[in-house]
Amino acid sequence: MCRRLDSPGCSTKKQICLYQVSYGDGSFTVGEFSTETLTFRGTRVGRVMLGCGHDNEGLFVGAAGLLGLGRGGLSFPSQMGRLFNRKFSYCLVDRSASSKPSSMVFGDSAISRTAQFTPMLSNPKGMAAL
């Protein structure tokens, strides 16, 4: 599991996997990488890979946590894809400007019957820069 990280580190003393992720705006998070069992409305999902940040700095200071919504193999949507029929939607609101909470919907109910959307495409040239 630890080898799946872009830049893994291991502590032989504690036998734990360490991670560090940096973002384009200069923010970063450093901590322990592990697995956990999560429960979504009664559905238990085992061995979900996640990080527990101990040093989180940047624009997300004050947040309770980070949820990776990217397209990488360790992102939350990628890990949950099969369970939720590879469908999810989210509405993220500005936490300082709204009393309405952010929300996420998984599975078939995430796709509105009347909604119009544009599927995401991969850009091979953009991926080369990662």
Backbone as a ProteinNet text record, in pm:
[ID]
protein_1_A
[PRIMARY]
MCRRLDSPGCSTKKQICLYQVSYGDGSFTVGEFSTETLTFRGTRVGRVMLGCGHDNEGLFVGAAGLLGLGRGGLSFPSQMGRLFNRKFSYCLVDRSASSKPSSMVFGDSAISRTAQFTPMLSNPKGMAAL
[TERTIARY]
83.1	0	87	191.7	277.5	346.6	377.2	445.2	357.1	228.4	137.4	144.2	206.5	221.4	327.8	314.7	414.5	550.3	551.2	678.1	660.6	664.2	642.5	764.7	737.9	843.7	799.6	894.5	858.6	936.5	871.7	935.5	949.6	1071.4	1091.8	1071.6	1094	1076.9	931.2	838.2	696.2	622.9	691.3	631.3	506.8	523.5	413.5	458.6	362.6	387	360.7	453	440.2	413.8	340.1	312.8	339.7	361.5	368.8	307.5	213.3	149.2	159.2	206.3	215.3	118.9	62.4	-33.8	23.6	-34	15.2	17	-66.7	-70.9	29.7	110.9	209.6	161.4	35.5	-16.6	42.4	47	94	36.7	42	2.2	102.7	137.5	232	171.2	180.3	126.1	142.8	57.7	61.9	-41.8	-5	-91.8	-132.1	-261.8	-309.6	-439.6	-503	-634.6	-734	-860	-966.5	-1092.8	-1183.3	-1315.2	-1411.2	-1478.4	-1575.2	-1715.3	-1815.2	-1954.3	-2034.9	-2105.3	-2190.7	-2333.5	-2416.6	-2557.5	-2573.3	-2496.4	-2506.4	-2418.7	-2357.5	-2268.9	-2125.8	-2066.3	-1928.5	-1832.3	-1727.9	-1625.4	-1491.4	-1427.3	-1301	-1180.5	-1070.4	-940.4	-939.8	-1009.5	-1004	-873.1	-792.1	-663	-683.9	-624.9	-637.4	-517.2	-502.4	-392.6	-444.5	-366.9	-397.5	-291	-326.9	-231	-194.7	-63.3	-15.4	42.7	75.6	125.5	57	-46.3	-126.1	-112.1	-53.4	-29.3	-71.5	-125.1	-165.5	-305.1	-373	-504.9	-612.9	-589.9	-692.5	-674.7	-596.4	-579.2	-716.5	-748.5	-877.3	-977.9	-946	-1036.2	-1020.9	-1126.6	-1122.5	-1050.6	-1033.5	-965.5	-970	-908.3	-902.5	-960.1	-1031	-1084.3	-1037.2	-956.7	-902.5	-1008	-1047.3	-1149.7	-1090.3	-959.3	-893.6	-921.3	-850.1	-872.8	-766.1	-675.4	-569.2	-622.9	-543.7	-585.6	-613.9	-556.6	-579.2	-686.6	-744.7	-848.3	-971.3	-1051.3	-1172.4	-1266.6	-1295.2	-1384.2	-1327.2	-1197	-1137.5	-1151	-1129.9	-1141.6	-1286.6	-1380.9	-1521.5	-1596.7	-1531.8	-1596.9	-1686.6	-1634.9	-1714.9	-1835.8	-1815.7	-1924.1	-2042	-2013.4	-2117.4	-2139.8	-2114.7	-2141.5	-2069.1	-1952.5	-1866.2	-1938.4	-2030.6	-2105.3	-2103.9	-2075.5	-2090	-2102.8	-2161.1	-2169.3	-2145	-2102.2	-2081	-2111.1	-2147.1	-2169.8	-2090.5	-1982.3	-1897	-1924.6	-1965	-1995	-1881.5	-1867.1	-1765.8	-1799.8	-1713	-1743.8	-1755.1	-1697.7	-1705	-1820	-1882.8	-1983.7	-2123.5	-2140.7	-2271.1	-2307.1	-2435.6	-2483.4	-2528.5	-2537	-2575.9	-2453.9	-2469.6	-2354.1	-2321.2	-2196.6	-2157.2	-2219.5	-2231.3	-2290.9	-2226.4	-2233.9	-2187.9	-2294.9	-2316.3	-2413.7	-2342.5	-2359.8	-2293.3	-2394.5	-2353.9	-2437.3	-2530.7	-2627.4	-2719.1	-2796.9	-2826	-2901.5	-2818.4	-2690.1	-2605.7	-2629.6	-2692.2	-2715.8	-2862.7	-2888.4	-3025.6	-3077.9	-3203.9	-3264.9	-3271.9	-3275.3	-3288.4	-3157	-3052	-2924.9	-2854.6	-2780.2	-2693.6	-2551	-2462.9	-2325.2	-2231.4	-2108.1	-2003.1	-1908.8	-1891.9	-1799.7	-1657.2	-1580.2	-1440.5	-1359.5	-1264.4	-1175.4	-1033.4	-954.5	-813.9	-732.8	-637.2	-547.9	-409.5	-366.9	-237.1	-121.2	-129.6	-22.6	-18	-134.3	-139.2	-89.6	-113.2	-70.9	80.5	148	293.5	363.2	297.3	358.8	350.7	267.9	250.1	367.6
-119.2	0	124.9	125	242.6	273	171.7	191.1	259.6	266.6	332.5	484.9	537.3	681.9	735.1	862.6	925.4	935.5	971.9	983.9	924.6	790.1	726.8	737.5	728.8	720.3	618.3	547.9	445.9	467.1	444.9	450.8	307.7	254.3	115.5	101.2	209	203.9	177.6	248.3	233.4	147.7	102.7	23.4	91.9	219.4	295.1	353.7	387.1	448.6	597.8	678.5	823.4	879.1	989.7	1051.7	1200.4	1260.2	1404.3	1439.1	1531.6	1576	1728.1	1778.3	1922.5	1960.6	2081	2129.3	2248.9	2280.1	2386.3	2523.4	2546.8	2678.3	2689.7	2585	2586.4	2518.5	2483	2410.1	2270.4	2209.8	2072	2003.8	1872.8	1791.9	1678.7	1649.8	1544.1	1463.9	1331.8	1250.6	1102.3	1023.2	877.7	830.2	728.2	670.1	532.2	503.7	377.2	337.1	233.8	192.7	200.1	214.7	225.2	165.2	122.2	77.2	193.4	231.6	340.3	284	353.7	311.7	424	391.6	487.1	435.1	498.7	458.2	307.6	248.8	106.1	17.3	69.4	-10.1	7.2	-102.3	-98.3	-121.9	-39.6	-52	-66.2	-180.4	-207.1	-165.2	-146.1	-117.7	3.7	109.5	235.9	304.4	339.1	402.4	550.5	601	742	788.5	919.4	979	1053.7	1050.9	1126.8	1235	1357.3	1466.8	1519	1534.1	1590.5	1729.7	1763	1895.7	1937.8	2018.9	2064.8	2216.1	2264.6	2407.4	2459	2579.7	2642.3	2698.2	2702.3	2764.9	2689.2	2563.6	2487.5	2490.7	2582.4	2595.6	2621.3	2551	2563.9	2461	2388.3	2282.3	2160.7	2082.6	1961.1	1847.6	1858.7	1753.6	1781.8	1694	1705.5	1578.8	1593.6	1478.4	1487.8	1391.8	1392.1	1354.3	1449.6	1425.9	1418.9	1403.9	1395.9	1263.6	1242.2	1122.3	1016.5	1039	942.2	816.8	711	582.4	581	674.4	679.3	780.2	851.1	948.7	877.9	952.4	894.7	839.2	914.3	858	730.8	726.6	607.1	485.4	504.3	392.5	346.7	438.5	405.5	373.3	387	376.2	255.8	137.6	15.5	9.7	50.3	43.7	132.9	249.1	346.5	360.4	256	252.8	366	402.8	506.3	639.5	673	798.1	871.3	1000.2	1084	1228.9	1309.4	1452.3	1524.6	1648.8	1725.8	1872.4	1939.5	2083.1	2139.5	2207	2263.7	2413	2455.8	2596.9	2661.1	2791	2866	2858.6	2797.6	2775	2903.8	3014.2	3139.3	3228.9	3195.8	3286	3226.6	3105.1	3041.8	2962.5	2964.2	2881.1	2744.8	2731.6	2603.7	2510.3	2386.8	2296.4	2240.5	2201.7	2129.8	1991.1	1927.8	1794.6	1708.2	1576.9	1479.6	1372	1325.8	1219.6	1113.5	987.1	876.3	785.1	720.7	621.3	682.1	602.4	644.8	771.7	792.5	912.2	1039.9	1028.1	1145.7	1209.7	1136.9	1187.1	1224.5	1352.2	1400.4	1358.7	1326	1287.4	1405.4	1527.3	1644.6	1719.9	1677.8	1750	1727	1824.9	1810.9	1824.1	1741.9	1748.4	1712.9	1752	1722	1622.4	1505.5	1407.3	1460.6	1420.8	1460.7	1376	1437.6	1369	1376.6	1276.4	1277.7	1350.5	1429.3	1498.1	1435.7	1353.2	1285.7	1384.5	1500.4	1599.8	1658.6	1678.2	1730.1	1629.4	1502.5	1398.2	1385.1	1416.3	1403	1496.2	1607	1705.5	1665.3	1568.5	1530.5	1456.1
0	0	0	79.1	89.9	-43.1	-120.9	-249.1	-352.4	-330.5	-424.7	-414.4	-311.8	-295.2	-390	-428.3	-515.2	-447.2	-320.6	-247.2	-107.5	-98.1	31.9	122.1	247.9	347.7	450.4	507.2	605.1	732.5	842.2	972.2	1022.1	1018.1	1061.7	1211.7	1285.2	1430.5	1467.6	1401.3	1432.3	1330.4	1225.2	1118.6	1062.1	1027.6	968.6	835.4	754.3	624.7	637.2	590.8	596.9	457.6	449.4	319.6	327.7	210.8	196.2	62	62	-60.7	-66.2	-179.7	-202.5	-313.4	-303.3	-400.6	-475.4	-588.9	-674.9	-609.8	-509.9	-444.2	-330.1	-309	-201.3	-74.1	-66.2	50	52.3	170.1	179.5	302.5	302.3	416.4	432.5	556.7	590.4	704.9	697.1	805.2	780.9	843.7	833.8	733.3	657.2	555.1	603.3	600.3	655.2	586.6	639.3	591.2	706	668.8	767.4	708.6	795	751.8	768.3	659	661.3	643.9	693.9	680.6	618.2	510	440	445.1	527.9	541.2	554.3	642.5	671.2	585.2	481	396.2	444.6	492.8	541.7	426.1	421	318.8	390	374	441	357.7	425.6	364.4	272	314.2	241.2	280	179.6	206.2	230.8	340.2	373.3	451.6	456.4	531.1	652.5	756.2	877.3	887.8	850.1	846.1	983.3	1007	1133.3	1113.5	988.8	955.5	826.6	838.2	724.7	716.7	608.6	598.2	461.7	460.2	335	344.5	230.9	222.9	299	334.9	404.9	555.9	608.7	753.2	815.2	919.3	985.2	939.6	831.5	784.9	875	885.3	967.1	895.6	764.6	689.6	541.1	465.2	320.1	259.8	150.7	80	-63.9	-106.6	-242.1	-344.1	-427.8	-528.9	-669.2	-679.1	-808.7	-878.3	-987.6	-1067.6	-1045.6	-953.2	-925.7	-859.4	-861.5	-807.9	-659.5	-583.8	-439.7	-401	-497.5	-464.8	-409.8	-338.2	-279.6	-386.3	-493.4	-597.4	-662.2	-682.9	-743.3	-652.7	-524.3	-431.3	-413.7	-419.1	-396	-524.9	-639.8	-770.1	-788.4	-765.4	-787.3	-694.8	-572.8	-474.5	-514.2	-572.8	-604.2	-754.1	-829.4	-973.5	-1047.4	-994.7	-1053.9	-1074.6	-982.6	-992.8	-858.8	-864.9	-746.5	-791.6	-706.6	-733	-601.6	-613.6	-492.3	-517.7	-410.5	-412.4	-295.1	-326.8	-222.7	-212.4	-96	-74.9	3.8	-10.1	62.6	211.7	289	430	510.2	460.5	535.4	489.5	377.2	322.3	317.6	366	351.1	475.6	506.1	616.3	564.1	432.6	371.2	369.6	415.9	418.4	280	263.1	142.4	147.3	30.4	28.4	-78.6	-58.6	-156.6	-169.4	-291.6	-317.2	-398.7	-360.5	-427.6	-494.5	-601.1	-667.3	-769.8	-812.9	-918.8	-883.7	-755.1	-716.3	-732.1	-759.4	-780.1	-915.8	-1007	-1142.1	-1155.8	-1173.8	-1190.5	-1327.4	-1333.7	-1462.6	-1559.2	-1507	-1593.2	-1611.4	-1542.1	-1549.5	-1681.7	-1722.2	-1838.2	-1787.5	-1837.6	-1792	-1905.7	-1887.4	-1984.2	-1921	-1981.8	-1924.4	-1923.4	-1823.2	-1815.8	-1912.7	-1977.4	-2069.3	-2015.9	-2048	-2011.2	-2116.9	-2072.4	-2163.1	-2147.5	-2241	-2227.8	-2213.6	-2275.4	-2264.6	-2124.3	-2065.2	-1928.8	-1827.9	-1851.3	-1759.5	-1757.6	-1866	-1873	-1776.9	-1741.5	-1653.6	-1507.3	-1474.9	-1334.5	-1279.4
[MASK]
++++++++++++++++++++++++++++++++++++++++++++++++++++++++++++++++++++++++++++++++++++++++++++++++++++++++++++++++++++++++++++++++++

